[in-house]
Amino acid sequence: MHAADASPTLTGHDRCDRCSAAARVRAVLPSALDLVLCEHHARVHESRLREIGALLSPEP
């Protein structure tokens, strides 16, 4: 997990917090922490992340 004040723009250096693939989606949690996810894991976890009130950017 990363601090919420981290750069909102993902770069080629950002890696998925689940599998280390290139990160494509940032999920900002209600706790102000964030996760960066590859497209696959963003889709897999999208419904639960939305359920807990996470903001996803860009949309998976």
PDB file of N, CA, C and O in Angstrom:
ATOM      1  N   MET A   1       0.834  -1.177   0.000  1.00  0.00           N
ATOM      2  CA  MET A   1       0.000   0.000   0.000  1.00  0.00           C
ATOM      3  C   MET A   1       0.875   1.235   0.000  1.00  0.00           C
ATOM      4  O   MET A   1       2.017   1.217   0.461  1.00  0.00           O
ATOM      5  N   HIS A   2       0.316   2.299  -0.524  1.00  0.00           N
ATOM      6  CA  HIS A   2       1.048   3.534  -0.677  1.00  0.00           C
ATOM      7  C   HIS A   2       0.287   4.650   0.021  1.00  0.00           C
ATOM      8  O   HIS A   2      -0.923   4.544   0.218  1.00  0.00           O
ATOM      9  N   ALA A   3       0.970   5.700   0.390  1.00  0.00           N
ATOM     10  CA  ALA A   3       0.297   6.861   0.965  1.00  0.00           C
ATOM     11  C   ALA A   3      -0.593   7.494  -0.086  1.00  0.00           C
ATOM     12  O   ALA A   3      -0.232   7.518  -1.262  1.00  0.00           O
ATOM     13  N   ALA A   4      -1.747   8.007   0.313  1.00  0.00           N
ATOM     14  CA  ALA A   4      -2.707   8.573  -0.629  1.00  0.00           C
ATOM     15  C   ALA A   4      -2.179   9.814  -1.319  1.00  0.00           C
ATOM     16  O   ALA A   4      -2.678  10.175  -2.384  1.00  0.00           O
ATOM     17  N   ASP A   5      -1.183  10.480  -0.748  1.00  0.00           N
ATOM     18  CA  ASP A   5      -0.657  11.680  -1.383  1.00  0.00           C
ATOM     19  C   ASP A   5       0.387  11.359  -2.447  1.00  0.00           C
ATOM     20  O   ASP A   5       1.019  12.267  -2.987  1.00  0.00           O
ATOM     21  N   ALA A   6       0.572  10.087  -2.750  1.00  0.00           N
ATOM     22  CA  ALA A   6       1.497   9.692  -3.814  1.00  0.00           C
ATOM     23  C   ALA A   6       0.973  10.221  -5.144  1.00  0.00           C
ATOM     24  O   ALA A   6      -0.218  10.499  -5.287  1.00  0.00           O
ATOM     25  N   SER A   7       1.853  10.353  -6.092  1.00  0.00           N
ATOM     26  CA  SER A   7       1.477  10.867  -7.402  1.00  0.00           C
ATOM     27  C   SER A   7       0.306  10.082  -7.972  1.00  0.00           C
ATOM     28  O   SER A   7       0.355   8.852  -8.009  1.00  0.00           O
ATOM     29  N   PRO A   8      -0.760  10.770  -8.422  1.00  0.00           N
ATOM     30  CA  PRO A   8      -1.919  10.063  -8.961  1.00  0.00           C
ATOM     31  C   PRO A   8      -1.665   9.434 -10.325  1.00  0.00           C
ATOM     32  O   PRO A   8      -2.418   8.561 -10.757  1.00  0.00           O
ATOM     33  N   THR A   9      -0.612   9.871 -11.004  1.00  0.00           N
ATOM     34  CA  THR A   9      -0.297   9.339 -12.322  1.00  0.00           C
ATOM     35  C   THR A   9       0.590   8.113 -12.179  1.00  0.00           C
ATOM     36  O   THR A   9       1.667   8.172 -11.587  1.00  0.00           O
ATOM     37  N   LEU A  10       0.120   7.004 -12.731  1.00  0.00           N
ATOM     38  CA  LEU A  10       0.904   5.782 -12.692  1.00  0.00           C
ATOM     39  C   LEU A  10       1.962   5.825 -13.786  1.00  0.00           C
ATOM     40  O   LEU A  10       1.716   6.331 -14.881  1.00  0.00           O
ATOM     41  N   THR A  11       3.124   5.296 -13.485  1.00  0.00           N
ATOM     42  CA  THR A  11       4.210   5.260 -14.459  1.00  0.00           C
ATOM     43  C   THR A  11       4.594   3.805 -14.715  1.00  0.00           C
ATOM     44  O   THR A  11       4.039   2.891 -14.105  1.00  0.00           O
ATOM     45  N   GLY A  12       5.517   3.604 -15.593  1.00  0.00           N
ATOM     46  CA  GLY A  12       6.011   2.258 -15.896  1.00  0.00           C
ATOM     47  C   GLY A  12       6.717   1.614 -14.724  1.00  0.00           C
ATOM     48  O   GLY A  12       6.953   0.406 -14.728  1.00  0.00           O
ATOM     49  N   HIS A  13       7.058   2.408 -13.715  1.00  0.00           N
ATOM     50  CA  HIS A  13       7.729   1.873 -12.529  1.00  0.00           C
ATOM     51  C   HIS A  13       6.746   1.357 -11.482  1.00  0.00           C
ATOM     52  O   HIS A  13       7.139   0.625 -10.573  1.00  0.00           O
ATOM     53  N   ASP A  14       5.465   1.732 -11.601  1.00  0.00           N
ATOM     54  CA  ASP A  14       4.453   1.282 -10.633  1.00  0.00           C
ATOM     55  C   ASP A  14       4.091  -0.165 -10.921  1.00  0.00           C
ATOM     56  O   ASP A  14       3.873  -0.544 -12.071  1.00  0.00           O
ATOM     57  N   ARG A  15       4.029  -0.967  -9.869  1.00  0.00           N
ATOM     58  CA  ARG A  15       3.736  -2.391  -9.989  1.00  0.00           C
ATOM     59  C   ARG A  15       2.519  -2.760  -9.165  1.00  0.00           C
ATOM     60  O   ARG A  15       2.281  -2.194  -8.099  1.00  0.00           O
ATOM     61  N   CYS A  16       1.750  -3.714  -9.667  1.00  0.00           N
ATOM     62  CA  CYS A  16       0.554  -4.206  -8.993  1.00  0.00           C
ATOM     63  C   CYS A  16       0.914  -4.704  -7.600  1.00  0.00           C
ATOM     64  O   CYS A  16       1.901  -5.417  -7.415  1.00  0.00           O
ATOM     65  N   ASP A  17       0.102  -4.320  -6.628  1.00  0.00           N
ATOM     66  CA  ASP A  17       0.331  -4.760  -5.254  1.00  0.00           C
ATOM     67  C   ASP A  17       0.012  -6.242  -5.047  1.00  0.00           C
ATOM     68  O   ASP A  17       0.368  -6.803  -4.011  1.00  0.00           O
ATOM     69  N   ARG A  18      -0.650  -6.884  -6.007  1.00  0.00           N
ATOM     70  CA  ARG A  18      -0.972  -8.303  -5.895  1.00  0.00           C
ATOM     71  C   ARG A  18       0.045  -9.197  -6.595  1.00  0.00           C
ATOM     72  O   ARG A  18       0.419 -10.244  -6.065  1.00  0.00           O
ATOM     73  N   CYS A  19       0.503  -8.785  -7.803  1.00  0.00           N
ATOM     74  CA  CYS A  19       1.309  -9.716  -8.592  1.00  0.00           C
ATOM     75  C   CYS A  19       2.565  -9.112  -9.213  1.00  0.00           C
ATOM     76  O   CYS A  19       3.318  -9.830  -9.870  1.00  0.00           O
ATOM     77  N   SER A  20       2.806  -7.872  -9.034  1.00  0.00           N
ATOM     78  CA  SER A  20       3.980  -7.174  -9.561  1.00  0.00           C
ATOM     79  C   SER A  20       3.953  -6.921 -11.063  1.00  0.00           C
ATOM     80  O   SER A  20       4.972  -6.530 -11.632  1.00  0.00           O
ATOM     81  N   ALA A  21       2.813  -7.134 -11.724  1.00  0.00           N
ATOM     82  CA  ALA A  21       2.675  -6.732 -13.132  1.00  0.00           C
ATOM     83  C   ALA A  21       2.573  -5.209 -13.172  1.00  0.00           C
ATOM     84  O   ALA A  21       2.438  -4.570 -12.129  1.00  0.00           O
ATOM     85  N   ALA A  22       2.637  -4.633 -14.354  1.00  0.00           N
ATOM     86  CA  ALA A  22       2.528  -3.178 -14.494  1.00  0.00           C
ATOM     87  C   ALA A  22       1.178  -2.705 -13.950  1.00  0.00           C
ATOM     88  O   ALA A  22       0.130  -3.238 -14.316  1.00  0.00           O
ATOM     89  N   ALA A  23       1.217  -1.709 -13.082  1.00  0.00           N
ATOM     90  CA  ALA A  23      -0.015  -1.171 -12.489  1.00  0.00           C
ATOM     91  C   ALA A  23      -0.721  -0.282 -13.497  1.00  0.00           C
ATOM     92  O   ALA A  23      -0.080   0.512 -14.185  1.00  0.00           O
ATOM     93  N   ARG A  24      -2.032  -0.412 -13.587  1.00  0.00           N
ATOM     94  CA  ARG A  24      -2.846   0.382 -14.505  1.00  0.00           C
ATOM     95  C   ARG A  24      -3.974   1.120 -13.793  1.00  0.00           C
ATOM     96  O   ARG A  24      -4.541   2.061 -14.349  1.00  0.00           O
ATOM     97  N   VAL A  25      -4.311   0.701 -12.553  1.00  0.00           N
ATOM     98  CA  VAL A  25      -5.439   1.281 -11.812  1.00  0.00           C
ATOM     99  C   VAL A  25      -5.000   1.598 -10.395  1.00  0.00           C
ATOM    100  O   VAL A  25      -4.347   0.787  -9.738  1.00  0.00           O
ATOM    101  N   ARG A  26      -5.367   2.792  -9.927  1.00  0.00           N
ATOM    102  CA  ARG A  26      -5.130   3.163  -8.529  1.00  0.00           C
ATOM    103  C   ARG A  26      -6.490   3.111  -7.821  1.00  0.00           C
ATOM    104  O   ARG A  26      -7.459   3.710  -8.286  1.00  0.00           O
ATOM    105  N   ALA A  27      -6.553   2.401  -6.708  1.00  0.00           N
ATOM    106  CA  ALA A  27      -7.763   2.320  -5.886  1.00  0.00           C
ATOM    107  C   ALA A  27      -7.486   3.069  -4.590  1.00  0.00           C
ATOM    108  O   ALA A  27      -6.685   2.626  -3.767  1.00  0.00           O
ATOM    109  N   VAL A  28      -8.157   4.215  -4.413  1.00  0.00           N
ATOM    110  CA  VAL A  28      -7.988   4.997  -3.188  1.00  0.00           C
ATOM    111  C   VAL A  28      -9.066   4.539  -2.209  1.00  0.00           C
ATOM    112  O   VAL A  28     -10.260   4.672  -2.475  1.00  0.00           O
ATOM    113  N   LEU A  29      -8.627   4.002  -1.080  1.00  0.00           N
ATOM    114  CA  LEU A  29      -9.526   3.447  -0.077  1.00  0.00           C
ATOM    115  C   LEU A  29     -10.061   4.544   0.838  1.00  0.00           C
ATOM    116  O   LEU A  29      -9.451   5.609   0.940  1.00  0.00           O
ATOM    117  N   PRO A  30     -11.187   4.305   1.503  1.00  0.00           N
ATOM    118  CA  PRO A  30     -11.735   5.297   2.432  1.00  0.00           C
ATOM    119  C   PRO A  30     -10.755   5.688   3.542  1.00  0.00           C
ATOM    120  O   PRO A  30     -10.875   6.769   4.119  1.00  0.00           O
ATOM    121  N   SER A  31      -9.804   4.832   3.839  1.00  0.00           N
ATOM    122  CA  SER A  31      -8.812   5.109   4.880  1.00  0.00           C
ATOM    123  C   SER A  31      -7.728   6.070   4.400  1.00  0.00           C
ATOM    124  O   SER A  31      -6.816   6.404   5.157  1.00  0.00           O
ATOM    125  N   ALA A  32      -7.822   6.520   3.139  1.00  0.00           N
ATOM    126  CA  ALA A  32      -6.873   7.424   2.503  1.00  0.00           C
ATOM    127  C   ALA A  32      -5.600   6.708   2.050  1.00  0.00           C
ATOM    128  O   ALA A  32      -4.669   7.364   1.583  1.00  0.00           O
ATOM    129  N   LEU A  33      -5.537   5.399   2.174  1.00  0.00           N
ATOM    130  CA  LEU A  33      -4.436   4.626   1.594  1.00  0.00           C
ATOM    131  C   LEU A  33      -4.851   4.222   0.189  1.00  0.00           C
ATOM    132  O   LEU A  33      -6.028   4.301  -0.162  1.00  0.00           O
ATOM    133  N   ASP A  34      -3.906   3.798  -0.598  1.00  0.00           N
ATOM    134  CA  ASP A  34      -4.273   3.350  -1.929  1.00  0.00           C
ATOM    135  C   ASP A  34      -3.555   2.070  -2.307  1.00  0.00           C
ATOM    136  O   ASP A  34      -2.528   1.701  -1.739  1.00  0.00           O
ATOM    137  N   LEU A  35      -4.143   1.413  -3.291  1.00  0.00           N
ATOM    138  CA  LEU A  35      -3.571   0.214  -3.886  1.00  0.00           C
ATOM    139  C   LEU A  35      -3.355   0.517  -5.358  1.00  0.00           C
ATOM    140  O   LEU A  35      -4.137   1.250  -5.963  1.00  0.00           O
ATOM    141  N   VAL A  36      -2.311  -0.036  -5.935  1.00  0.00           N
ATOM    142  CA  VAL A  36      -2.153   0.033  -7.381  1.00  0.00           C
ATOM    143  C   VAL A  36      -2.268  -1.388  -7.905  1.00  0.00           C
ATOM    144  O   VAL A  36      -1.652  -2.313  -7.374  1.00  0.00           O
ATOM    145  N   LEU A  37      -3.061  -1.549  -8.950  1.00  0.00           N
ATOM    146  CA  LEU A  37      -3.394  -2.876  -9.444  1.00  0.00           C
ATOM    147  C   LEU A  37      -3.221  -2.954 -10.949  1.00  0.00           C
ATOM    148  O   LEU A  37      -3.395  -1.965 -11.660  1.00  0.00           O
ATOM    149  N   CYS A  38      -2.875  -4.142 -11.425  1.00  0.00           N
ATOM    150  CA  CYS A  38      -2.871  -4.388 -12.865  1.00  0.00           C
ATOM    151  C   CYS A  38      -4.332  -4.456 -13.319  1.00  0.00           C
ATOM    152  O   CYS A  38      -5.237  -4.510 -12.486  1.00  0.00           O
ATOM    153  N   GLU A  39      -4.563  -4.454 -14.625  1.00  0.00           N
ATOM    154  CA  GLU A  39      -5.931  -4.492 -15.133  1.00  0.00           C
ATOM    155  C   GLU A  39      -6.660  -5.758 -14.670  1.00  0.00           C
ATOM    156  O   GLU A  39      -7.839  -5.705 -14.321  1.00  0.00           O
ATOM    157  N   HIS A  40      -5.961  -6.885 -14.669  1.00  0.00           N
ATOM    158  CA  HIS A  40      -6.582  -8.148 -14.253  1.00  0.00           C
ATOM    159  C   HIS A  40      -7.071  -8.070 -12.810  1.00  0.00           C
ATOM    160  O   HIS A  40      -8.239  -8.353 -12.543  1.00  0.00           O
ATOM    161  N   HIS A  41      -6.210  -7.697 -11.885  1.00  0.00           N
ATOM    162  CA  HIS A  41      -6.612  -7.660 -10.481  1.00  0.00           C
ATOM    163  C   HIS A  41      -7.602  -6.542 -10.184  1.00  0.00           C
ATOM    164  O   HIS A  41      -8.410  -6.668  -9.264  1.00  0.00           O
ATOM    165  N   ALA A  42      -7.554  -5.460 -10.940  1.00  0.00           N
ATOM    166  CA  ALA A  42      -8.559  -4.406 -10.782  1.00  0.00           C
ATOM    167  C   ALA A  42      -9.942  -4.954 -11.126  1.00  0.00           C
ATOM    168  O   ALA A  42     -10.912  -4.687 -10.416  1.00  0.00           O
ATOM    169  N   ARG A  43     -10.034  -5.722 -12.214  1.00  0.00           N
ATOM    170  CA  ARG A  43     -11.326  -6.318 -12.593  1.00  0.00           C
ATOM    171  C   ARG A  43     -11.771  -7.357 -11.567  1.00  0.00           C
ATOM    172  O   ARG A  43     -12.941  -7.395 -11.186  1.00  0.00           O
ATOM    173  N   VAL A  44     -10.845  -8.194 -11.124  1.00  0.00           N
ATOM    174  CA  VAL A  44     -11.180  -9.247 -10.163  1.00  0.00           C
ATOM    175  C   VAL A  44     -11.741  -8.658  -8.868  1.00  0.00           C
ATOM    176  O   VAL A  44     -12.691  -9.196  -8.300  1.00  0.00           O
ATOM    177  N   HIS A  45     -11.154  -7.555  -8.403  1.00  0.00           N
ATOM    178  CA  HIS A  45     -11.519  -6.988  -7.100  1.00  0.00           C
ATOM    179  C   HIS A  45     -12.406  -5.747  -7.189  1.00  0.00           C
ATOM    180  O   HIS A  45     -12.733  -5.147  -6.165  1.00  0.00           O
ATOM    181  N   GLU A  46     -12.798  -5.356  -8.403  1.00  0.00           N
ATOM    182  CA  GLU A  46     -13.565  -4.124  -8.590  1.00  0.00           C
ATOM    183  C   GLU A  46     -14.843  -4.059  -7.748  1.00  0.00           C
ATOM    184  O   GLU A  46     -15.087  -3.049  -7.088  1.00  0.00           O
ATOM    185  N   SER A  47     -15.650  -5.097  -7.758  1.00  0.00           N
ATOM    186  CA  SER A  47     -16.925  -5.031  -7.042  1.00  0.00           C
ATOM    187  C   SER A  47     -16.713  -4.848  -5.539  1.00  0.00           C
ATOM    188  O   SER A  47     -17.424  -4.061  -4.913  1.00  0.00           O
ATOM    189  N   ARG A  48     -15.767  -5.546  -4.959  1.00  0.00           N
ATOM    190  CA  ARG A  48     -15.510  -5.407  -3.517  1.00  0.00           C
ATOM    191  C   ARG A  48     -14.917  -4.034  -3.186  1.00  0.00           C
ATOM    192  O   ARG A  48     -15.276  -3.427  -2.178  1.00  0.00           O
ATOM    193  N   LEU A  49     -14.016  -3.553  -4.030  1.00  0.00           N
ATOM    194  CA  LEU A  49     -13.442  -2.226  -3.800  1.00  0.00           C
ATOM    195  C   LEU A  49     -14.531  -1.154  -3.830  1.00  0.00           C
ATOM    196  O   LEU A  49     -14.548  -0.258  -2.985  1.00  0.00           O
ATOM    197  N   ARG A  50     -15.442  -1.247  -4.806  1.00  0.00           N
ATOM    198  CA  ARG A  50     -16.544  -0.278  -4.875  1.00  0.00           C
ATOM    199  C   ARG A  50     -17.470  -0.416  -3.661  1.00  0.00           C
ATOM    200  O   ARG A  50     -17.958   0.576  -3.119  1.00  0.00           O
ATOM    201  N   GLU A  51     -17.697  -1.662  -3.250  1.00  0.00           N
ATOM    202  CA  GLU A  51     -18.557  -1.927  -2.093  1.00  0.00           C
ATOM    203  C   GLU A  51     -18.041  -1.234  -0.831  1.00  0.00           C
ATOM    204  O   GLU A  51     -18.833  -0.759  -0.017  1.00  0.00           O
ATOM    205  N   ILE A  52     -16.728  -1.176  -0.667  1.00  0.00           N
ATOM    206  CA  ILE A  52     -16.170  -0.537   0.526  1.00  0.00           C
ATOM    207  C   ILE A  52     -15.915   0.958   0.331  1.00  0.00           C
ATOM    208  O   ILE A  52     -15.412   1.631   1.230  1.00  0.00           O
ATOM    209  N   GLY A  53     -16.271   1.476  -0.865  1.00  0.00           N
ATOM    210  CA  GLY A  53     -16.170   2.903  -1.102  1.00  0.00           C
ATOM    211  C   GLY A  53     -14.868   3.389  -1.698  1.00  0.00           C
ATOM    212  O   GLY A  53     -14.558   4.577  -1.620  1.00  0.00           O
ATOM    213  N   ALA A  54     -14.100   2.493  -2.290  1.00  0.00           N
ATOM    214  CA  ALA A  54     -12.841   2.898  -2.939  1.00  0.00           C
ATOM    215  C   ALA A  54     -13.138   3.647  -4.233  1.00  0.00           C
ATOM    216  O   ALA A  54     -14.114   3.364  -4.927  1.00  0.00           O
ATOM    217  N   LEU A  55     -12.276   4.601  -4.537  1.00  0.00           N
ATOM    218  CA  LEU A  55     -12.360   5.325  -5.807  1.00  0.00           C
ATOM    219  C   LEU A  55     -11.329   4.722  -6.745  1.00  0.00           C
ATOM    220  O   LEU A  55     -10.156   4.608  -6.388  1.00  0.00           O
ATOM    221  N   LEU A  56     -11.756   4.333  -7.948  1.00  0.00           N
ATOM    222  CA  LEU A  56     -10.862   3.692  -8.903  1.00  0.00           C
ATOM    223  C   LEU A  56     -10.529   4.651 -10.037  1.00  0.00           C
ATOM    224  O   LEU A  56     -11.416   5.273 -10.622  1.00  0.00           O
ATOM    225  N   SER A  57      -9.252   4.761 -10.335  1.00  0.00           N
ATOM    226  CA  SER A  57      -8.842   5.664 -11.400  1.00  0.00           C
ATOM    227  C   SER A  57      -7.611   5.089 -12.086  1.00  0.00           C
ATOM    228  O   SER A  57      -6.647   4.765 -11.393  1.00  0.00           O
ATOM    229  N   PRO A  58      -7.588   4.945 -13.387  1.00  0.00           N
ATOM    230  CA  PRO A  58      -8.765   5.036 -14.269  1.00  0.00           C
ATOM    231  C   PRO A  58      -9.670   3.838 -14.068  1.00  0.00           C
ATOM    232  O   PRO A  58      -9.300   2.868 -13.406  1.00  0.00           O
ATOM    233  N   GLU A  59     -10.832   3.912 -14.633  1.00  0.00           N
ATOM    234  CA  GLU A  59     -11.790   2.816 -14.481  1.00  0.00           C
ATOM    235  C   GLU A  59     -11.225   1.552 -15.109  1.00  0.00           C
ATOM    236  O   GLU A  59     -10.665   1.601 -16.203  1.00  0.00           O
ATOM    237  N   PRO A  60     -11.368   0.414 -14.424  1.00  0.00           N
ATOM    238  CA  PRO A  60     -10.864  -0.853 -14.990  1.00  0.00           C
ATOM    239  C   PRO A  60     -11.700  -1.320 -16.168  1.00  0.00           C
ATOM    240  O   PRO A  60     -11.412  -2.363 -16.754  1.00  0.00           O
TER     241      PRO A  60
END
